[in-house]
Amino acid sequence: MKAIYKRELKSYFDSMIGYVFIAFLVAITGIYFMVYNLNMGYPYFSYALNSILFIMLVAVPVLTMKCFAEEKKSRTDQLLLTAPVSLSQIVLGKYFAMVTVFAVPCAIYAVFPLIIESQGEAHIGIDYMAILAFFLLGCVYIAIGMFLSALTESQIIAAISTFGVLLVLYLWEGLVDFLPTSAMGGLMGILAILTVLVIGIYQMTKNWVIAAGVEVLGAAAAIGTYFAKSSLFDNLLPDLFGKFILTEPFTNIAFTHIVDISGMILYFSLIFLCVFLTVQTIQKRRWS
């Protein structure tokens, strides 16, 4: 894994992508820092970080689009698949290389609260927790982009699909408000989610028996629960999907100064899930 990590990290700086990514994030953040913290006098650097959340939707796809798509297109992925390392090590090596590139601007951000402190009132602890939450959120975005890059051999498609998914996640809080709150709507939503999961199971196993069994058992359990106690499905979809507002743990720290431990657990869980799905995607390609 160490060799993969070094190779990938070196490639980002040989191709200038790493330098451009770091310079772009630092420059944009510096502009908001000047506006909010130096000119307007806000004592929280987290306000500037919150303003660049949308910029991440553009920056992350540029960083992640080539990680597997380029290998697949140039057929150099065959060398990786036959290398004397596990697929997990390959995926983690690439992932940690991208995280390292992203960690550089986040490390630079640690200087900004100190500049605020030198000018007067500052909240160092809150700002550093906000930087940590911002870093973990970026790690989630990178994991998503890596997974989508593993699905295609086109860097453009990988970048556009990553931007699309991240945009939906960015707007997630507003989209949740449109979900049905009735019990019947909740049941229909659960059945739809079940069907999507079953499709994923079939794609991984290619076994209709297992997929159909999960669908039938899951649907029977959901419908049975609905008729036994339909009130459980009231407001179920907004409550369920509301837990996946990825920006909320960061904004809780930035604006209410509350550290959301469950949100941090969500970040690590999503990172693990995306890494696992990436490994499974490449594993499927190896045996196809």
N, C-alpha and C positions, 0 to 999 in steps of 0.2 A: 504493500500500500504506500510505503514511503516513496518508492520510485515513481509511482503513478502521481502522487501528490506533487513531487518536485517537478515532474515533467509538465503537468497541467499548469502549475503556478508559473513556471518559466514561460509557457506558451502565451499566457495572458499579457506578460510584459514584453515579450518579443514581438507580439502583434499590435502593441500599443493599446489594446482594449482595456487592460488594467489601468494604465495611466489616464486614459480618457475617462473611464468610469470614476476613478477617485477624484480627478480634477473637477469633473462635472458636479458630483455630489457636494464636494467641499465648496465650490464656487457658488452654487445655488443656495446652500445653507448659509454661507457667509453673507449673501445679499439679505436674506431674511433676518439674520443676526443683527446686521447693521440697522435694519428698519425697526425691528421690534425691541431689541435690547439696547442698542446704542443711541438711536435717535428718539424712540418713543419711551425708553426708560423702563421697559418691563423687566422685572428681576428674574424671570424664569426663561432659561434657554430652551426648555421643552416647547415653548410656543413656536420657536423657529423650526424645531424638528417636526412639529405637527404640520407645519405649512408645506413640508416637502414630501409628505406621504404620497401625494399624487405623482410627484416626480419619480418615486420609486417604481411606479407602474411602467415607466418608460426605461429607466436605467437597468432594472433587473433583467428584462428580456434580452437586452444587449449583452449582458454578462453570461447568461445561461444558454443562449440559442445555439452555440456551437459545441457544447460539451459532449453531446452524443450524436447530434444530427450530422456534424461535420465528419465524424468518424465513420458513420454509416454510409454517407455519400461517397467518401473516398475509399471505402472498403478497408480502411485500416482497423475497423472494429474487429475484423477477423483475427488480427494479431493480438488484440486484447483478449478475445474469447479463448484463444489458445495459450495465453500467457500462464505461467505457473503460479498464479494467484487466484483467489476466489473472486466471484463476481461481486460479492459484498465489499471486498477490499478495493476493487476497481471503482465501484460507485462511490464509496466513501472517500477514496483518494481524490476523485474529481470534485466531489461535494466540498470537502475541506479546503481544496484549493480556491474554489469560488468564495467560500466563507472567509478565507484569509484576505482575499482582495477586498471584500466588503468590510472587513474588520479595520482596514487601514483608515478610511474616512471616519469610522466610528471612534477610533483612537484619537484622531485629530479633534473630534468634537469634544473630547474631554478637556481641551484647553479653553474652550469658550466660557464655561461657567467660572473659570478662574479669572478670565478677563472681566466678567461681570462683577466678580467680587472685588477686583481692584478698583472698580469705579464706584462701589457703594454696596447697597443691599444685594444679597445673593442667597440662593437656596441650593447649596452644593449637593446635598444628599438627594433631594428630589430630582435635580437635573441629571445626576449620575444614574439614578434608577430609571429615569426616562430614556437615557442613552442605552442602557442595558435592554430595556423593553423594545426599543427601536431596533437594536441589533438582532434580537431574537425574532422580531417580526420580519426583518429582512432575511433571516435564515429560513423562515417558513416560505417566503416568496421564492428564494433561490431553490429550495427543495421542489416546489411546484414547477418552476421553470425547467429544472433538470429532468423531472419526470416527463414533461411534455416534449422536451427535446429528444428523449429516448423513443418517442412514438413516431418520429418522422425523420427523413433524411434531408429535409429542406430547412435551412436555418431561418429563412423568411417565415415559413409556416410555424416553426417553433416560436419565433419572436412574437408573431401576431397572435397565436393561440395563448401564449403566456400573458401577453398584454390583456387579451379578452377576459381570461379567467381572473386575473388580478383586478381588472376593472369591476367585474361583477362582485368580487369580494370587498372592494372598496365601497361599493354602493349597497352592500348587503343589508345594512341597517335600514335603509329606506325601502328596500325590496321586501323585507320581512313584514312591513306594515300592510302590504297588499295580500298577504296570505289569509285564507279563510279561517275564521275563528269558531265556526260551528262544529258540532260533534261529527256530522256526516262529512264535512270538509276535511276534518282531521283523519277520519278513516280512509277517505280516498287518497289523501296525501301519504299515509303510511303504506297503503297498497302500492302506490306509485314508487315510493322509495324501495320497497321490497322487490319490485320488478327490476329496477335498475341494479340492485345488488345481485339478483339472480343472473342477470345478463353478464355481470362481471365475473361471477362464479363460473358460468359456462365458458367464458372466454379463457379463463385460467385452466379449467379442468377438461373442457371439451366433452363433458359427460352430461347428456340430457337427463339422465335418471337422477343424478344428484341435484341438478338445477331445478328440475320439476318438483322433486321432493321438498326442497327448501321453499319453493313458491307455494306449494299446496299447504304445507304445515304452517308456514308463516301467515298466509291468508286466513286459514282456519282459526289460528290463534287470535288474529286481529279482529276478525268478524265476531268470534265467540265473545271476546272481551267487550266489544261494542254493544252487543245485545245484553250482556250481563250487567254492564255499568257504563252507559254511554257518556256519562259526565266526565270520564277520564279523557275523552277525546276533545272536550271543550278547550279551545285556545291551545291545542296541542302543537300545531305547526309553528305558530309564532314563538311559543316557549322553546320548542326544540331548536329551530333554526336561529333563534336569537342568541343561543349559546355559541354560535360560530361567527359572531361579529369580531373579526380578527383585530381590528383597530381598537376595540374597547379596552383591553388591558393596558395599552399604551396611553390612551386618552384618560383613563382613570388616574394614572400617575401624573400625567401632564396637567390636568385641570382640577381634579378633586384630591390629588396627592394620596390616593389609596392604592396600595400594592395588591393586585389581584393574583393571588397564588394559583387559583383555578385557571386563570388565563395563561399563566406561564406553563402550566401543565398541558393546556391545549396546544400551545406552541410546540412543545417537545413531542407531543403525540402526533401532530400533523407532520413534523419533520420525519419522525420514524416511519409513519405511514407512506409518505412520498418516497423515501429511500427504499422501503420494502417493495413498493409497486414498481420502482425503477429496476430493481434487481430482478423481479419477476418478469418484467417486460423483456429484459435482455436475455434472461434464462429461456424464455419462450423462443426468442430468435435463435438462440444457440442450437436448439433441438428441432427447429422447423426446417 
